[in-house]
Amino acid sequence: MKRALVEKDHEALSVRRQCELFAFNRSSLYYERIGLSEEDQAILNEMDRIYLDFPYYGSRRMSRELKRRGYNVGRHKTRRLMRILGVEAIYPRKRLSIPDKEHQIYPYLLRNVDIDRPDVAWAADITYIRLKHGFVYLVAVMDIYSRYIVSWKISTTLETDFCCEALGEALKRGKPEYFNTDQGAQFTSKEFTSILKERRIQISMDGKGRVIDNIFIERFWRTLKYEEVYTKCYESVEDCKRSIGSYIDRYNRMRLHQSLGEYDTPFEAYRQIKMAVAC
């Protein structure tokens, strides 16, 4: 990421000038220094759990549900923490990638598409991952037919870079006909969409408030959270990356899916059918 290139003690260039040269938002450089109290971190973690079960809750019902669970949080503070978590009350689902009004929005194209083999359509989304002290964001690219996680990246900020990196890694392994995301700024950015256009991949985006458009990757988030994230206490970002990486590898290669042939794994469904088609 660009922030890794900035030297805070550079002899000749100030931090401000370095950020200008890299076209990097200077405020993001200090992101990790912005701390949360242990209480606020606990509330964020509980909000994450609530949203997996009730993805349509806005700030009013979120505040009431938190109080039922022992957190005396008013609606204004709930709204502020929801913004940190990446949740917008006007949507009935998690929205970690917030829309940018200046970016082009593309129509949803998968409604009548027959996804009967790998690489017809891929999907990408972002979710929040809690750490012992703080949190990070995870983006994943999934092949919709096989549920195979083609690539993933973790970042401490919601800058576009890590989404582009995940997309670049995924395209080294295959190329879909369609690529579906939500309308978040990371996915509507010129940096992200230009990669798809250069490869002549059709861009599809969820409609506002459409829970079912990206349903398969939403289900993966739920599985990941309950089978991995909520059972761990990640000490650091690197600890989180190692553990998440190990889980995704097991998910791809060992987790049986009833909907995939004779209870195939995502890896088997993705690779075997691709090889059969190639032959």
For each residue, the residues with C-beta under 8 A, 3 or more apart:
1: 4 155 159 161 162
2: 5 6 22 23 24 159 161
3: 6 24 28 29 157 159
4: 1
5: 2 18 22
6: 2 3 15 18 19 22 24 29
7: 10 13 18
8: 15
9:
10: 7 13 14 15 18
11:
12:
13: 7 10 17 18 21
14: 10 17 18
15: 6 8 10 18 19 26 29
16: 19 20 26
17: 13 14 20 21
18: 5 6 7 10 13 14 15 21 22 24
19: 6 15 16 22 24 25 26 29
20: 16 17 23
21: 13 17 18
22: 2 5 6 18 19
23: 2 20
24: 2 3 6 18 19 28 29
25: 19 28 29 159
26: 15 16 19 29 30
27: 30 31
28: 3 24 25 31 157 159
29: 3 6 15 19 24 25 26
30: 26 27 33 34
31: 27 28 34 156 157
32: 134 156
33: 30
34: 30 31
35: 134
36: 40 41 44 84 134
37: 40 41
38: 41 42
39: 42 43
40: 36 37 43 44 81
41: 36 37 38 44 45 130 133 134 135
42: 38 39 45 46 71
43: 39 40 46 47 66 71 73 81
44: 36 40 41 47 48 81 84 85 128 130 135
45: 41 42 48 49 130
46: 42 43 49 50 66 69 71
47: 43 44 50 51 62 66 78 81 82 85 87
48: 44 45 51 52 85 128 130 225
49: 45 46 52 53 225 230
50: 46 47 53 54 57 62 65 66 69
51: 47 48 54 55 57 85 87 94
52: 48 49 55 221 222 225 226
53: 49 50
54: 50 51 57 61 65
55: 51 52 92 93 94 211 218
56: 92 93 211
57: 50 51 54 61 62 65
58: 61 62 89 90
59: 62 63 75 78 79 82 89
60: 63 64 75
61: 54 57 58 64 65
62: 47 50 57 58 59 65 66 78 82
63: 59 60 66 67 73 74 75 78
64: 60 61 67 68
65: 50 54 57 61 62 68 69
66: 43 46 47 50 62 63 69 71 73 78
67: 63 64 70 71 72 73
68: 64 65
69: 46 50 65 66
70: 67
71: 42 43 46 66 67
72: 67
73: 43 63 66 67 77 78 81
74: 63 77 78
75: 59 60 63 78 79
76: 79 80
77: 73 74 80 81
78: 47 59 62 63 66 73 74 75 81 82
79: 59 75 76 82 83 89
80: 76 77 83 84
81: 40 43 44 47 73 77 78 84 85
82: 47 59 62 78 79 85 87 88 89
83: 79 80 86 87
84: 36 44 80 81
85: 44 47 48 51 81 82 96 128
86: 83 94 95 96 97 98 126 128 137 158
87: 47 51 82 83 91 94 95 96
88: 82 91 95 98
89: 58 59 79 82
90: 58 208 209
91: 87 88 95 208 209
92: 55 56 209 211
93: 55 56 209 211 218
94: 51 55 86 87 127 128 218 221
95: 86 87 88 91 98 182 184
96: 85 86 87 125 126 127 128 137 158 184
97: 86 126 158 181 182 183 184 185 186 187
98: 86 88 95 158 184 185
99: 103 105 183 184 185 188
100: 103 185 188 189
101:
102:
103: 99 100 185 188 189 190
104: 188 193
105: 99 183 188 205
106: 109 188 193 203 204 205
107: 204 205
108: 111 180 204 205 206 207 210 213
109: 106 113 178 180 202 203 204
110: 113 115 121 144 178 180 204 213
111: 108
112:
113: 109 110 120 121 178
114: 120
115: 110 120 121 144 145
116: 120 145
117: 120 145 273 277
118: 143 145 146 148 174 269 270 273 274
119: 122 143 145 174 175 176 177 274
120: 113 114 115 116 117 144 145 176 177 178
121: 110 113 115 143 144 145 176 177 178 179 180 204
122: 119 141 142 143 144 150 170 176 178 179 180
123: 141 142 144 179 180 181 214 216 217
124: 139 140 141 142 163 166 167 179 180 181 187 217
125: 96 139 140 181 182 214 217 218 221
126: 86 96 97 137 138 139 158 163 184 186
127: 94 96 137 138 140 221 224 225
128: 44 48 85 86 94 96 135 136 137 138
129: 135 136 137 138 154 229 234 240 244
130: 41 44 45 48 135 229 234
131: 134 135 136 234 235 236 237 240
132: 233 234 235 236
133: 41
134: 32 35 36 41 131 156
135: 41 44 128 129 130 131
136: 128 129 131 154 155 156 237 240
137: 86 96 126 127 128 129 154 155 156 157 158 162
138: 126 127 128 129 152 153 154 244
139: 124 125 126 152 153 155 162 163 166 186
140: 124 125 127 149 151 152 166 217 220 248
141: 122 123 124 149 150 151 152 166 167 170
142: 122 123 124 147 148 149 150 216 217 220
143: 118 119 121 122 146 147 148 150 174 176 266 270
144: 110 115 120 121 122 123 147 180 216
145: 115 116 117 118 119 120 121 269 270 273
146: 118 143 260 266 267 269 270 273
147: 142 143 144 216 220 257 260 266 269
148: 118 142 143 252 266 267 269 270
149: 140 141 142 152 220 248 251 252 266
150: 122 141 142 143 169 170 173 174
151: 140 141 166 167 169 170 173
152: 138 139 140 141 149 166 244 245 248
153: 138 139 162 163 165 166 169
154: 129 136 137 138 162 237 240 241 244
155: 1 136 137 139 158 159 161 162
156: 31 32 134 136 137 237
157: 3 28 31 137
158: 86 96 97 98 126 137 155 186
159: 1 2 3 25 28 155 162 186
160: 163 164 185 186 189 191 192
161: 1 2 155 164 165
162: 1 137 139 153 154 155 159 165 166
163: 124 126 139 153 160 166 167 186 187 192
164: 160 161 167 168 191 192 195
165: 153 161 162 168 169
166: 124 139 140 141 151 152 153 162 163 169 170
167: 124 141 151 163 164 170 171 192 195 196
168: 164 165 171 172 195
169: 150 151 153 165 166 172 173
170: 122 141 150 151 166 167 173 174
171: 167 168 174 175 195 199
172: 168 169
173: 150 151 169 170
174: 118 119 143 150 170 171 274
175: 119 171 199 201
176: 119 120 121 122 143 179 201
177: 119 120 121 201 202
178: 109 110 113 120 121 122 201 202 203 204
179: 121 122 123 124 176 196 201 202 203 204
180: 108 109 110 121 122 123 124 144 204 205 206 213 214
181: 97 123 124 125 184 187 204 205 206 214
182: 95 97 125 187 205 206 214
183: 97 99 105 187 188 205 206 208
184: 95 96 97 98 99 126 181 187 188
185: 97 98 99 100 103 160 188 189
186: 97 126 139 158 159 160 163 189 192
187: 97 124 163 181 182 183 184 192 193 205
188: 99 100 103 104 105 106 183 184 185 192 193 205
189: 100 103 160 185 186 192 193
190: 103 193 194
191: 160 164 194 195
192: 160 163 164 167 186 187 188 189 195 196
193: 104 106 187 188 189 190 196 197 203
194: 190 191 197 198
195: 164 167 168 171 191 192 198 199
196: 167 179 192 193 199 201 203
197: 193 194 200 201 203
198: 194 195
199: 171 175 195 196
200: 197
201: 175 176 177 178 179 196 197
202: 109 177 178 179
203: 106 109 178 179 193 196 197
204: 106 107 108 109 110 121 178 179 180 181
205: 105 106 107 108 180 181 182 183 187 188
206: 108 180 181 182 183 210 213 214
207: 108 210 213
208: 90 91 183
209: 90 91 92 93
210: 108 206 207 213
211: 55 56 92 93 215 218
212: 215
213: 108 110 180 206 207 210
214: 123 125 180 181 182 206 217 218
215: 211 212 218 219
216: 123 142 144 147 219 220
217: 123 124 125 140 142 214 220 221
218: 55 93 94 125 211 214 215 221 222
219: 215 216 222 223
220: 140 142 147 149 216 217 223 224 251
221: 52 94 125 127 217 218 224 225
222: 52 218 219 225 226
223: 219 220 226 227 251
224: 127 220 221 227 228 229 244 247 248 251
225: 48 49 52 127 221 222 228 229 230
226: 52 222 223 229 230
227: 223 224 231 247
228: 224 225 231 232 243 244 247
229: 129 130 224 225 226 232 244
230: 49 225 226
231: 227 228
232: 228 229 243
233: 132
234: 129 130 131 132 237 239 240 243
235: 131 132 239
236: 131 132 239 240
237: 131 136 154 156 234 240 241
238: 241 242
239: 234 235 236 242 243
240: 129 131 136 154 234 236 237 243 244
241: 154 237 238 244 245
242: 238 239 245 246
243: 228 232 234 239 240 246 247
244: 129 138 152 154 224 228 229 240 241 247 248
245: 152 241 242 248 249
246: 242 243 249 250
247: 224 227 228 243 244 250 251
248: 140 149 152 224 244 245 251 252
249: 245 246 252 253
250: 246 247 253 254 255
251: 149 220 223 224 247 248 254 255 266
252: 148 149 248 249 255 265 266 267
253: 249 250 265 266 267
254: 250 251 265
255: 250 251 252 265 266
256: 260 263 264 265
257: 147 260 263 264 265 266 269
258: 263
259:
260: 146 147 256 257 263 264 265 266 268 269
261: 264 268 269
262:
263: 256 257 258 260
264: 256 257 260 261 268 269 272
265: 252 253 254 255 256 257 260 268 269
266: 143 146 147 148 149 251 252 253 255 257 260 269 270
267: 146 148 252 253 270 271
268: 260 261 264 265 271 272
269: 118 145 146 147 148 257 260 261 264 265 266 272 273
270: 118 143 145 146 148 266 267 273 274
271: 267 268 274 275
272: 264 268 269 275 276
273: 117 118 145 146 269 270 276 277
274: 118 119 174 270 271 277 278
275: 271 272 278 279
276: 272 273 279
277: 117 273 274
278: 274 275
279: 275 276
